[in-house]
């Protein structure tokens, strides 16, 4: 399919401001990521004020993740059809308005609906923003830009914990949501001026296919989240995952017969795409495991407050940022496989030190080292994906990558919480260490598989 000149980097005023644009898109993405963890710190206060049940408290976090993860493939396809710029701005506007209304919630229904609409806006904005980056940068600059983007994952998780503690202990839980409003308004103005008018490919959306993949993704994520508490063989886990698998099979059939399929299934068979999706899944699972286990160890074993824990995680966030930057700058020279394998090996070494040495100082340093390696893997994952898709596929490619990110997050939490189940109801460091050793095994096995699967060099962008 031919692409218009505006779908590739050109020497326009907007393109000359591409790094400024990247900064604004990065802040917007950071806001979405922070919104996952910032709410967790406010849950006790929200529950007390709105008289929420235990299950309702869980859904305050889960409904955002379910809608966000479930709709990202549709959001990415919408960016391809209608244009990335339009979808970015629409998603940002929806997220900002939903944040304002959620802060005013005075009952559980309003709160949960607001969180769901926040997830809707995030699902539109995140893959569309990544699509803009993939279509604006190329070559070595693309790897550097994806390094900046990838650094936001760990940084957002840590900053969310810190910001949540500050806002909850200060002006109150409503400001966990209201803080997004002025930032969202300023970003909307900035992105209107800096994001180039990348044209969409046109056509229609496959709404039946979108419904199938959305419900299937939501079902699988729900099952994975439930596994941490109910156990992997529980019906509440197996039935949603089975329903999701059946839904994906129907989705694949739909894509073969639809006039305007949501995704070209052939794209998912490309080796760099498979490698990118696998790497983002493993990297996210390991990153979430580090933050999840670290949060419990610092608070349950060492007696830290939530705010203290957020401060301790800042070096871990810096490790992720540094790893992503190093990976982005060295990938053009050393290639995808070297960066991916090196990152996974560094992660395994960091987690080994965290599990083997009973010292709080060593734990912080070791987790920061592991985060450095994870940051490198994030860059390799994104670069592998976007050097193997055409410009008109960038949106749906972003959606697929983001969906696997959510799968990795849900799987990581469920897996380590299952391994460390005894510690989560007490303060046994031994059980936490067992979960850390599990992370070592996952990183080591992933490194061995990456040697065989990840391409040695990034293929030329199509």
C-alpha positions as CSV (number, residue, x, y, z in Angstrom):
1,X,0.0,0.0,0.0
2,X,1.4,3.4,-0.9
3,X,1.9,6.0,1.8
4,X,1.5,9.7,1.5
5,X,4.6,11.9,1.9
6,X,3.4,13.0,5.3
7,X,3.6,9.4,6.6
8,X,7.4,9.5,6.6
9,X,9.9,11.9,8.2
10,X,10.1,15.1,6.1
11,X,11.9,18.4,6.5
12,X,9.0,20.4,7.8
13,X,8.7,22.8,10.8
14,X,6.9,20.1,12.8
15,X,9.6,17.5,12.0
16,X,12.4,19.9,13.1
17,X,10.6,20.1,16.4
18,X,10.4,16.3,16.8
19,X,12.5,16.2,20.0
20,X,10.2,18.8,21.6
21,X,7.2,16.8,20.4
22,X,8.8,13.6,21.9
23,X,9.1,15.4,25.3
24,X,5.4,16.3,25.4
25,X,4.3,12.8,24.2
26,X,6.6,11.4,26.9
27,X,5.0,13.5,29.6
28,X,1.6,12.4,28.5
29,X,2.6,8.7,28.6
30,X,4.2,9.2,32.0
31,X,0.8,10.6,33.2
32,X,-0.9,7.4,32.0
33,X,1.6,5.1,33.7
34,X,1.6,7.1,36.9
35,X,-2.2,6.8,37.1
36,X,-1.8,3.0,37.6
37,X,0.3,3.2,40.8
38,X,-0.7,6.6,42.1
39,X,-4.2,5.4,42.9
40,X,-2.9,2.4,44.8
41,X,-1.5,4.6,47.6
42,X,-4.9,6.4,47.9
43,X,-7.1,3.3,48.2
44,X,-7.3,3.2,52.0
45,X,-8.5,6.8,52.1
46,X,-10.9,6.4,49.2
47,X,-12.3,3.2,50.7
48,X,-12.9,4.9,54.1
49,X,-14.5,8.0,52.7
50,X,-16.7,6.4,50.1
51,X,-17.4,3.2,52.2
52,X,-16.1,0.9,49.5
53,X,-16.1,-2.9,49.9
54,X,-12.9,-4.9,49.5
55,X,-14.0,-6.0,46.0
56,X,-14.9,-2.4,45.0
57,X,-11.4,-1.3,46.1
58,X,-9.8,-3.9,43.9
59,X,-11.9,-2.7,40.9
60,X,-10.8,0.9,41.4
61,X,-7.4,-0.3,40.1
62,X,-8.5,-3.3,37.9
63,X,-11.1,-1.5,35.8
64,X,-8.5,1.0,34.6
65,X,-6.1,-1.8,33.6
66,X,-8.9,-3.9,32.0
67,X,-10.2,-1.0,29.8
68,X,-6.7,0.3,29.0
69,X,-5.4,-3.1,28.0
70,X,-8.5,-4.3,26.3
71,X,-9.0,-1.3,24.0
72,X,-5.4,-0.6,23.0
73,X,-5.4,-2.6,19.8
74,X,-8.6,-0.7,18.7
75,X,-6.9,2.6,19.7
76,X,-3.9,1.7,17.6
77,X,-6.0,0.8,14.6
78,X,-8.0,4.0,15.0
79,X,-4.7,5.9,14.7
80,X,-3.9,4.1,11.4
81,X,-7.4,4.9,10.0
82,X,-8.1,8.4,11.3
83,X,-4.6,9.7,11.8
84,X,-2.3,9.5,14.9
85,X,-2.5,13.2,15.8
86,X,-6.3,13.2,15.9
87,X,-6.5,10.1,18.1
88,X,-3.7,11.4,20.5
89,X,-5.6,14.6,21.1
90,X,-9.0,12.9,21.5
91,X,-7.6,10.3,23.9
92,X,-5.9,13.0,26.0
93,X,-9.1,15.1,26.1
94,X,-11.1,12.1,27.3
95,X,-8.6,11.1,29.9
96,X,-8.4,14.7,31.3
97,X,-12.1,15.2,31.5
98,X,-12.5,11.8,33.1
99,X,-9.9,12.7,35.7
100,X,-11.8,15.8,36.6
101,X,-15.1,14.0,37.1
102,X,-13.5,11.1,39.0
103,X,-12.0,13.5,41.5
104,X,-15.6,14.7,42.3
105,X,-16.9,11.1,42.8
106,X,-19.1,10.8,45.9
107,X,-20.2,7.2,45.4
108,X,-18.7,3.9,44.1
109,X,-20.5,3.9,40.8
110,X,-19.3,7.3,39.8
111,X,-15.7,6.4,40.8
112,X,-15.6,3.2,38.8
113,X,-17.2,4.7,35.7
114,X,-14.7,7.6,35.9
115,X,-11.8,5.1,36.1
116,X,-13.2,3.2,33.2
117,X,-13.4,6.3,31.0
118,X,-9.9,7.2,32.1
119,X,-8.8,3.8,30.7
120,X,-10.7,4.5,27.5
121,X,-8.8,7.8,26.9
122,X,-5.5,6.1,27.8
123,X,-6.2,3.2,25.4
124,X,-6.6,5.8,22.5
125,X,-3.7,8.1,23.4
126,X,-0.9,5.6,24.3
127,X,-0.7,3.5,21.1
128,X,-1.4,6.6,18.9
129,X,1.4,8.5,20.6
130,X,3.8,5.6,20.0
131,X,2.7,5.5,16.4
132,X,3.6,9.2,16.0
133,X,7.1,8.4,17.3
134,X,7.5,5.4,15.0
135,X,6.4,7.5,11.9
136,X,8.4,10.6,12.8
137,X,11.8,9.1,13.7
138,X,13.9,6.7,11.7
139,X,17.2,4.8,11.9
140,X,19.5,5.5,14.9
141,X,17.2,8.4,15.9
142,X,14.3,5.9,16.3
143,X,16.3,3.8,18.7
144,X,17.1,6.9,20.8
145,X,13.5,8.1,20.8
146,X,12.3,4.7,21.8
147,X,14.9,4.7,24.6
148,X,13.3,7.9,25.9
149,X,9.8,6.3,25.6
150,X,10.9,3.0,27.3
151,X,12.5,4.8,30.2
152,X,9.1,6.1,31.2
153,X,7.8,2.6,32.4
154,X,9.9,2.2,35.5
155,X,10.0,5.9,36.2
156,X,6.3,6.2,36.1
157,X,5.8,3.3,38.5
158,X,8.2,4.7,41.0
159,X,6.9,8.3,40.7
160,X,3.3,7.1,41.0
161,X,4.1,5.6,44.4
162,X,5.9,8.8,45.5
163,X,3.2,11.1,44.2
164,X,0.4,9.0,45.6
165,X,1.9,9.2,49.1
166,X,2.4,13.0,48.8
167,X,-1.1,13.8,47.5
168,X,-2.9,11.4,49.8
169,X,-1.1,12.6,52.9
170,X,-1.5,16.2,51.8
171,X,-4.6,17.7,50.0
172,X,-6.5,14.4,49.8
173,X,-7.3,11.5,47.5
174,X,-9.3,13.7,45.0
175,X,-6.1,15.3,44.0
176,X,-4.7,12.0,42.8
177,X,-7.1,12.5,39.9
178,X,-7.3,16.3,39.7
179,X,-3.5,16.7,39.3
180,X,-4.0,15.3,35.7
181,X,-6.3,18.2,34.7
182,X,-3.9,21.1,34.5
183,X,-1.2,18.9,33.1
184,X,-3.6,17.5,30.5
185,X,-4.8,21.0,29.4
186,X,-1.2,22.2,28.9
187,X,-0.2,19.1,27.1
188,X,-3.2,19.4,24.7
189,X,-2.1,22.9,23.7
190,X,1.5,21.8,23.3
191,X,0.7,18.7,21.3
192,X,-1.6,20.6,19.0
193,X,1.4,22.7,18.1
194,X,4.1,20.1,17.9
195,X,2.6,16.8,16.6
196,X,2.7,16.8,12.8
197,X,-0.5,16.2,10.8
198,X,0.2,12.6,9.9
199,X,-2.5,11.4,7.6
200,X,-4.5,8.3,8.3
201,X,-4.8,5.4,5.8
202,X,-8.6,5.8,5.7
203,X,-11.1,3.0,5.5
204,X,-13.3,1.6,8.2
205,X,-12.9,0.0,11.6
206,X,-13.8,-3.7,12.0
207,X,-16.1,-3.2,15.0
208,X,-17.0,-6.9,15.4
209,X,-13.3,-7.7,15.4
210,X,-12.6,-4.9,17.8
211,X,-15.3,-6.2,20.2
212,X,-13.9,-9.7,20.1
213,X,-10.3,-8.7,20.8
214,X,-11.3,-6.2,23.4
215,X,-13.5,-8.7,25.4
216,X,-10.9,-11.4,24.9
217,X,-8.0,-9.2,26.2
218,X,-10.1,-8.0,29.1
219,X,-11.0,-11.6,30.0
220,X,-7.4,-12.8,29.9
221,X,-6.1,-9.8,32.0
222,X,-8.9,-10.4,34.5
223,X,-7.9,-14.1,34.8
224,X,-4.3,-13.2,35.2
225,X,-5.0,-10.6,37.9
226,X,-7.2,-13.1,39.8
227,X,-4.5,-15.8,39.7
228,X,-2.4,-13.9,42.3
229,X,-5.2,-14.3,44.9
230,X,-7.3,-17.3,43.8
231,X,-4.5,-19.6,42.5
232,X,-3.7,-20.6,38.9
233,X,-6.0,-23.6,38.9
234,X,-9.0,-21.8,40.3
235,X,-12.1,-21.7,38.0
236,X,-12.2,-17.9,38.5
237,X,-8.8,-17.9,36.7
238,X,-9.1,-20.7,34.2
239,X,-12.6,-19.8,32.9
240,X,-11.8,-16.2,31.9
241,X,-8.5,-17.3,30.3
242,X,-10.3,-20.0,28.4
243,X,-13.0,-17.6,27.3
244,X,-10.2,-15.2,26.2
245,X,-8.5,-17.9,24.2
246,X,-11.8,-18.8,22.4
247,X,-12.4,-15.1,21.7
248,X,-8.9,-14.8,20.2
249,X,-9.6,-17.8,17.9
250,X,-12.9,-16.1,16.8
251,X,-11.0,-12.9,16.3
252,X,-8.4,-14.6,14.1
253,X,-11.2,-16.1,12.0
254,X,-12.8,-12.6,11.7
255,X,-9.6,-11.1,10.5
256,X,-9.4,-13.5,7.7
257,X,-12.9,-12.8,6.4
258,X,-13.4,-9.1,7.2
259,X,-13.2,-6.6,4.4
260,X,-11.2,-4.1,6.6
261,X,-9.5,-6.3,9.2
262,X,-8.3,-4.7,12.4
263,X,-4.9,-6.3,12.0
264,X,-3.0,-8.1,9.3
265,X,-2.3,-11.5,10.9
266,X,0.7,-11.9,8.7
267,X,2.3,-9.0,10.6
268,X,2.3,-11.1,13.8
269,X,4.2,-13.9,12.0
270,X,7.2,-11.7,11.3
271,X,10.2,-12.7,13.4
272,X,11.1,-9.2,14.6
273,X,7.5,-8.6,15.6
274,X,7.3,-11.9,17.5
275,X,10.6,-11.0,19.2
276,X,9.4,-7.5,20.1
277,X,6.2,-8.8,21.6
278,X,8.0,-11.5,23.6
279,X,10.6,-9.1,25.0
280,X,8.0,-6.5,26.0
281,X,6.0,-9.2,27.8
282,X,9.0,-10.5,29.8
283,X,10.5,-7.1,30.5
284,X,7.2,-5.8,31.9
285,X,6.6,-8.9,34.0
286,X,10.1,-8.5,35.5
287,X,9.7,-4.8,36.1
288,X,6.4,-5.2,37.8
289,X,7.8,-8.0,39.9
290,X,10.6,-5.8,41.1
291,X,8.3,-3.0,42.2
292,X,5.7,-5.4,43.7
293,X,8.2,-7.4,45.7
294,X,10.3,-4.4,46.7
295,X,7.2,-2.6,47.9
296,X,6.3,-5.4,50.3
297,X,9.9,-6.1,51.4
298,X,10.5,-2.4,52.3
299,X,7.2,-2.0,54.1
300,X,6.6,-5.4,55.7
301,X,10.2,-6.4,56.5
302,X,12.0,-3.1,57.0
303,X,9.0,-1.1,58.3
304,X,9.0,1.7,55.7
305,X,6.0,4.0,55.2
306,X,4.5,4.2,51.7
307,X,6.2,7.6,51.2
308,X,9.5,6.2,52.3
309,X,9.1,3.3,49.9
310,X,8.4,5.7,47.1
311,X,11.6,7.6,47.9
312,X,13.7,4.4,48.0
313,X,12.3,3.4,44.6
314,X,13.7,6.5,42.9
315,X,17.2,4.9,42.3
316,X,15.3,2.0,40.7
317,X,13.5,4.4,38.4
318,X,16.8,6.1,37.6
319,X,18.2,2.6,36.8
320,X,15.4,2.0,34.3
321,X,15.9,5.4,32.7
322,X,19.7,4.9,32.4
323,X,19.3,1.4,30.9
324,X,16.8,2.6,28.3
325,X,19.1,5.5,27.3
326,X,22.2,3.3,27.1
327,X,20.2,0.7,25.1
328,X,18.8,3.3,22.7
329,X,22.2,4.8,22.0
330,X,24.2,1.6,21.6
331,X,21.6,-0.5,19.8
332,X,22.5,0.8,16.3
333,X,26.1,-0.2,16.9
334,X,25.6,-3.6,18.6
335,X,22.3,-4.8,17.3
336,X,19.0,-6.0,18.7
337,X,20.1,-9.4,19.9
338,X,23.2,-8.1,21.8
339,X,21.2,-5.4,23.6
340,X,18.3,-7.8,24.5
341,X,20.5,-10.6,25.8
342,X,22.8,-8.2,27.7
343,X,19.8,-6.5,29.3
344,X,18.3,-9.9,30.4
345,X,21.6,-11.1,31.8
346,X,22.1,-7.8,33.8
347,X,18.6,-8.3,35.1
348,X,19.3,-11.8,36.2
349,X,22.5,-10.7,38.0
350,X,20.7,-7.9,39.8
351,X,17.9,-10.2,41.0
352,X,20.5,-12.8,42.1
353,X,22.2,-10.2,44.3
354,X,18.8,-9.1,45.7
355,X,17.8,-12.7,46.6
356,X,21.2,-13.9,47.9
357,X,22.3,-11.0,50.1
358,X,20.2,-10.0,53.1
359,X,20.9,-6.3,53.2
360,X,18.5,-3.3,52.5
361,X,21.3,-1.3,50.9
362,X,22.3,-4.2,48.6
363,X,18.6,-4.7,47.8
364,X,18.2,-1.1,46.6
365,X,21.4,-1.4,44.5
366,X,20.6,-4.8,43.1
367,X,17.1,-3.8,42.1
368,X,18.5,-0.7,40.4
369,X,20.9,-2.9,38.5
370,X,18.0,-5.2,37.5
371,X,16.0,-2.1,36.4
372,X,18.9,-1.0,34.3
373,X,18.8,-4.3,32.4
374,X,15.0,-4.2,32.0
375,X,15.3,-0.7,30.5
376,X,17.7,-2.1,27.8
377,X,15.2,-4.9,27.0
378,X,12.3,-2.4,26.6
379,X,14.3,-0.5,23.9
380,X,15.2,-3.7,22.1
381,X,11.5,-4.8,22.2
382,X,10.1,-1.5,20.8
383,X,12.9,-1.2,18.1
384,X,12.4,-4.8,17.0
385,X,8.7,-4.1,16.5
386,X,8.9,-0.8,14.7
387,X,11.6,-1.6,12.3
388,X,9.5,-4.5,10.9
389,X,6.2,-2.7,10.3
390,X,5.2,-0.2,7.6
391,X,4.0,3.3,8.4
392,X,0.4,2.5,7.9
393,X,0.8,-0.4,10.4
394,X,2.4,1.7,13.1
395,X,-0.7,2.3,15.1
396,X,-1.9,-1.3,15.3
397,X,1.7,-2.4,15.9
398,X,1.8,0.1,18.9
399,X,-1.5,-1.4,20.1
400,X,-0.2,-4.9,20.0
401,X,3.0,-3.9,21.8
402,X,1.0,-2.1,24.5
403,X,-1.4,-5.0,24.9
404,X,1.5,-7.4,25.5
405,X,2.8,-4.8,28.0
406,X,-0.4,-5.1,30.0
407,X,-0.3,-8.9,29.7
408,X,3.2,-8.9,31.1
409,X,2.2,-6.6,34.0
410,X,-0.8,-8.8,35.0
411,X,1.3,-12.0,34.6
412,X,4.2,-10.6,36.6
413,X,2.1,-9.6,39.6
414,X,0.2,-12.9,39.6
415,X,3.3,-15.1,39.3
416,X,5.4,-13.5,42.0
417,X,2.4,-13.1,44.3
418,X,1.7,-16.9,43.9
419,X,5.3,-17.8,44.6
420,X,5.5,-15.4,47.6
421,X,2.0,-16.2,48.9
422,X,3.2,-17.1,52.4
423,X,5.1,-13.8,52.7
424,X,2.2,-11.6,51.6
425,X,0.3,-12.4,54.7
426,X,3.3,-12.0,57.0
427,X,6.9,-10.8,56.8
428,X,8.9,-13.8,55.8
429,X,12.0,-12.7,53.9
430,X,12.6,-16.3,52.8
431,X,9.4,-16.4,50.7
432,X,10.2,-13.0,49.1
433,X,13.6,-14.3,48.2
434,X,12.1,-17.4,46.6
435,X,10.0,-15.1,44.4
436,X,13.2,-13.1,43.5
437,X,15.0,-16.4,42.6
438,X,12.0,-17.1,40.3
439,X,12.7,-13.8,38.6
440,X,16.3,-14.9,38.1
441,X,15.2,-18.1,36.4
442,X,12.7,-16.2,34.1
443,X,15.4,-13.6,33.1
444,X,18.0,-16.4,32.4
445,X,15.6,-18.5,30.4
446,X,14.5,-15.5,28.4
447,X,18.1,-14.5,27.7
448,X,18.7,-18.0,26.3
449,X,15.6,-17.9,24.1
450,X,16.5,-14.4,22.9
451,X,19.8,-15.7,21.5
452,X,17.8,-17.9,19.2
453,X,14.7,-15.7,18.4
454,X,15.8,-12.0,18.4
455,X,17.3,-10.8,15.1
456,X,21.0,-9.9,15.2
457,X,20.5,-6.5,13.6
458,X,17.4,-4.3,13.2
459,X,16.0,-4.8,9.8
460,X,15.5,-1.8,7.5
461,X,12.3,0.0,8.2
462,X,9.6,-0.8,5.7
